């Protein structure tokens, strides 16, 4: 997408609270959170060639740390948010040291194993996480004295964070470092022969991805005012991965489109279809069959073909 299209999209989204009701405002806010989460995973999957099934770890841990510090110690959001972000990013650094000992299927299984350890801990460490009851009673922050309890106020807050996050991620992948990351994805041995430290490039990306996963976790717990171990589950990571692949990994717009599709199916279809996950699977299969690269690259190809035929 060109800068003009991105600007038009942001302007259109900024107008949503002016014409939509609270339900659609809240729903779109959830899409923003899912989009940041999916885009952070895309840094690994699309640009690094490192498929992960443990990305929900960063969303869940950041949310739990923030909620626990707020509820147990009464710390303000201005203190809990930085602590949660720094702590989760450091955790991502440690997880990267472990997971990047392998690539391909080995990397996938290590991320899954680390995630499952955290998921099990969240369920069993009842004295800290309240187990299956989750941590409840959170409030939303009030930046610059503006209460985020109003749906429109939280919407603009989430939109601003999403725009900033996506812009910084775009700068990251569009930089010289991003070029070396894509080179490490496509030709790891050649990049090593040219003197690049492929492992370090991947580790930095892993940590950067974990940081934005933590940002989505803070927005998640602020929106719901509640956090449950399910947020750390394999299902949460798999939904994000499906969104990335369906929308188009290795593109900036793909994860956003994929996250929106998953959220729409999850919130609308689940009201009419008991096993909505099965329908999500069918939709994913259809996209992979007819547009193997994802919806965004597939639509770009169709548009190019249409222009060629028209000419």
C-alpha positions in Angstrom: 0.0 0.0 0.0 1.2 3.5 -0.9 1.4 6.3 1.7 -1.7 7.8 0.2 -3.7 4.7 0.7 -2.4 4.4 4.3 -3.4 8.0 5.0 -6.8 7.5 3.5 -7.3 4.3 5.6 -6.2 6.1 8.8 -8.5 9.0 8.1 -11.5 6.7 7.4 -10.8 4.8 10.7 -10.6 8.1 12.6 -14.2 8.9 11.3 -15.7 5.6 12.6 -16.7 6.9 16.1 -18.5 9.8 14.4 -20.9 7.5 12.5 -20.9 4.1 14.3 -22.5 3.0 17.6 -20.6 1.8 20.7 -20.7 -1.9 19.7 -18.9 -1.3 16.4 -16.5 1.2 18.0 -15.5 -1.5 20.7 -15.3 -4.2 18.0 -12.9 -2.1 15.9 -10.8 -1.4 18.9 -10.4 -5.1 19.4 -9.3 -5.4 15.7 -6.6 -2.8 16.4 -5.3 -4.8 19.2 -5.3 -8.0 17.1 -3.7 -6.2 14.3 -0.7 -5.1 16.4 -0.4 -8.6 17.7 -0.5 -10.2 14.2 1.9 -7.6 12.8 4.4 -8.3 15.6 4.2 -12.0 14.8 4.7 -11.2 11.1 8.1 -9.8 11.8 9.2 -13.4 12.7 7.0 -15.3 10.2 7.0 -13.1 7.2 10.3 -11.3 7.3 12.4 -13.7 9.4 11.1 -17.0 8.1 10.6 -18.2 11.7 7.0 -19.5 12.2 6.1 -19.4 15.9 3.3 -21.0 17.9 4.2 -19.3 21.2 3.7 -15.6 20.4 0.7 -15.4 22.9 3.3 -15.6 25.6 4.2 -11.9 25.3 0.6 -10.7 25.1 -0.3 -12.8 28.2 2.7 -12.0 30.3 2.6 -8.3 29.7 -1.1 -8.3 30.6 -0.6 -10.4 33.7 2.3 -8.4 35.0 0.5 -5.1 34.5 -2.7 -6.4 36.2 -0.9 -8.1 39.1 1.2 -5.0 39.9 -1.9 -2.8 39.7 -4.2 -5.0 41.8 -1.8 -6.4 44.4 0.5 -3.4 45.0 -1.7 -0.5 43.8 0.9 0.9 41.4 -0.3 3.4 38.8 -0.6 2.5 35.2 2.3 4.8 34.4 4.5 2.5 36.5 3.0 -0.9 35.7 3.1 -0.4 31.9 6.9 0.3 31.6 7.6 -2.5 34.0 5.4 -4.9 32.0 7.0 -3.9 28.7 10.6 -4.1 30.0 10.0 -7.4 31.8 8.3 -9.0 28.8 10.9 -7.8 26.4 13.7 -9.2 28.6 11.7 -12.5 28.7 11.6 -12.4 24.9 15.4 -12.0 24.9 15.8 -15.1 27.1 13.2 -17.1 25.0 15.1 -16.1 21.9 18.3 -17.5 23.3 16.6 -20.8 23.7 14.3 -21.0 20.6 17.0 -19.8 18.2 19.1 -22.8 18.9 17.0 -24.4 16.2 15.3 -23.4 13.0 12.3 -24.6 11.0 10.2 -27.2 12.8 12.6 -27.2 15.8 12.1 -23.5 16.3 8.3 -23.9 16.0 8.3 -26.7 18.7 10.5 -24.8 21.1 8.3 -21.7 20.9 5.3 -23.9 21.5 6.9 -25.6 24.5 7.9 -22.3 26.1 4.4 -21.0 25.6 2.8 -24.1 27.1 5.0 -23.8 30.2 3.7 -20.2 30.8 0.1 -21.3 30.1 0.4 -24.1 32.6 2.0 -21.8 35.2 -0.9 -19.3 34.8 -3.4 -22.0 35.5 -1.6 -23.5 38.5 0.1 -20.6 40.2 -3.2 -19.6 41.8 -1.7 -17.4 44.5 -0.5 -15.0 41.8 -2.7 -15.5 38.8 -6.0 -16.6 40.5 -5.9 -19.7 38.2 -9.0 -20.3 36.1 -10.7 -17.2 37.7 -8.2 -14.9 36.2 -7.2 -11.4 37.4 -10.2 -9.1 37.4 -10.8 -5.5 38.7 -8.5 -3.7 36.3 -9.2 -0.1 35.3 -8.2 1.8 32.2 -5.5 4.4 32.3 -6.3 8.1 31.9 -3.5 9.6 29.8 -3.3 13.4 30.1 -6.4 13.2 32.3 -8.6 11.8 29.5 -10.7 8.8 30.7 -10.5 5.8 28.4 -13.7 4.3 29.8 -15.7 6.0 27.0 -15.6 3.7 23.9 -14.6 6.5 21.5 -11.8 7.6 23.8 -10.3 4.1 24.0 -10.8 3.7 20.2 -8.7 6.7 19.4 -6.1 5.6 22.0 -5.9 2.2 20.4 -5.8 3.7 16.9 -2.9 6.0 17.8 -0.9 3.1 19.3 -1.7 0.9 16.3 -0.6 3.6 13.8 2.6 4.2 15.8 3.3 0.5 16.1 2.8 -0.2 12.4 4.8 2.8 11.4 7.8 1.7 13.5 7.5 -1.8 12.3 7.4 -0.6 8.7 10.6 1.5 9.4 12.2 -1.6 10.9 11.6 -3.9 7.9 12.3 -1.1 5.4 15.7 -0.3 6.9 19.1 -1.7 6.0 18.6 -4.1 9.0 15.3 -5.2 7.5 17.1 -6.0 4.2 19.6 -8.2 6.1 16.7 -9.9 7.9 15.1 -10.8 4.6 18.4 -11.9 3.3 18.8 -14.2 6.3 15.4 -15.6 5.6 16.1 -16.4 2.0 19.8 -17.2 1.9 21.1 -17.7 5.5 24.4 -19.4 4.4 25.2 -16.7 1.8 24.5 -14.0 4.4 26.9 -15.7 6.8 29.5 -16.0 4.1 29.2 -12.2 3.5 30.0 -11.6 7.2 26.6 -11.1 8.7 25.7 -12.6 12.0 22.5 -14.4 11.1 21.8 -15.6 14.6 22.1 -12.0 16.0 19.9 -10.6 13.3 17.2 -13.1 14.1 17.6 -12.6 17.9 17.1 -8.8 17.6 14.0 -9.4 15.5 12.7 -11.9 18.0 13.1 -9.4 20.8 11.6 -6.5 18.8 8.6 -8.8 17.9 8.2 -9.7 21.6 8.1 -6.0 22.6 5.2 -5.3 20.2 3.5 -8.4 21.4 3.7 -7.0 24.9 2.2 -3.7 23.7 -0.8 -5.6 22.3 -1.0 -7.3 25.7 -1.3 -4.0 27.6 -4.0 -2.8 25.2 -5.8 -6.2 25.6 -5.9 -6.0 29.4 -6.9 -2.3 29.4 -9.8 -3.1 27.0 -11.1 -6.2 28.9 -10.1 -5.1 32.4 -9.4 -8.8 32.9 -6.8 -11.4 32.0 -7.3 -15.2 31.9 -4.8 -18.0 31.2 -6.6 -18.6 27.9 -4.8 -15.6 26.6 -1.5 -17.6 26.8 -2.9 -20.6 25.1 -1.9 -22.3 21.9 -5.3 -21.2 20.4 -4.4 -17.5 20.8 -1.0 -18.0 19.0 -2.6 -20.1 16.3 -5.3 -17.5 15.5 -2.6 -14.9 15.1 -0.5 -17.2 12.9 -3.6 -18.0 10.7 -4.3 -14.3 10.4 -0.7 -13.6 9.2 -0.7 -16.4 6.7 -4.2 -15.7 5.4 -3.7 -12.0 5.0 -0.2 -12.4 3.5 3.0 -12.9 5.5 5.9 -10.6 4.6 3.6 -7.7 3.8 2.6 -4.8 6.0 -1.1 -4.9 5.2 -1.5 -8.7 5.2 -1.6 -9.3 8.9 -4.0 -6.4 9.4 -6.5 -7.9 6.9 -6.0 -11.4 8.4 -6.5 -10.2 11.9 -9.7 -8.5 10.9 -11.0 -11.6 9.2 -10.2 -13.8 12.3 -11.9 -11.2 14.6 -15.0 -11.0 12.4 -15.4 -14.8 12.3 -14.7 -15.1 16.0 -17.2 -12.4 17.0 -20.0 -12.7 14.4 -20.0 -16.3 13.2 -19.5 -17.8 16.7 -23.0 -16.3 17.5 -24.6 -18.5 14.9 -22.2 -21.4 14.5 -21.1 -23.4 17.6 -17.9 -24.7 16.0 -16.7 -21.5 14.4 -13.1 -22.7 14.5 -14.1 -25.3 11.9 -15.4 -22.5 9.6 -12.2 -20.5 10.2 -10.3 -23.6 9.1 -12.3 -23.9 5.9 -11.8 -20.2 5.1 -8.1 -20.6 5.7 -7.9 -23.6 3.4 -9.8 -21.8 0.7 -7.4 -18.8 0.9 -4.3 -21.1 0.8 -5.7 -23.0 -2.2 -6.8 -20.0 -4.3 -4.3 -17.4 -3.0 -1.3 -19.3 -1.7 0.6 -16.1 -0.8 -2.4 -14.7 1.1 -5.2 -12.2 0.4 -3.2 -9.0 0.0 -0.6 -10.4 -2.5 -3.3 -12.4 -4.2 -5.5 -9.3 -4.8 -2.4 -7.4 -6.0 -1.8 -10.1 -8.6 -5.5 -10.0 -9.7 -5.3 -6.2 -10.0 -2.1 -6.5 -12.1 -3.7 -9.1 -14.4 -6.8 -6.9 -14.8 -4.7 -3.9 -15.8 -2.8 -6.0 -18.3 -5.9 -7.3 -19.9 -7.5 -3.8 -20.0 -4.4 -2.4 -21.7 
